[in-house]
Amino acid sequence: MTEFIDIAPLTVTETVRGHQVEVHGVELTDIAQIIFRFPEVAKLFDMKGKKKIDPQAFGALSKALQAALIAAAVPRISEAGAANLTPGERALLVSRILLLTVPSPAGPFLEALARLTGKDGAATIGEPGTA
């Protein structure tokens, strides 16, 4: 019998500037710290209107927030080092981090995050236009 762990990747490897980089999902404690450091994240989880959360919206977030997320998910990189990555490199890593961190369907996960931010409701994450 196939176990979930056999089909769900726990890490991915990306090439950044010619180097292999192992990317992990972000732990809940790291997510909570990031949410409290960066109030702009909480706005993404305002689900009273039950709006869809679009992973591409994270690309529009501040460089400092992206760097914090990358530092939480990529071993041996600091926030300062992550901030020195190009916008394309940060977007690549953030997209991989989201895929490893947020399960599909994401509703229960996002509801738990909404409770952390004092928001409530339900949401989904995925391609624009999907439920």
Summary of the structure (lengths in Angstrom):
residues: 131
radius of gyration: 14.8
end to end distance: 29.7
largest distance: 44.4
contacts: 364
relative contact order: 0.20
helix: 52%
strand: 11%
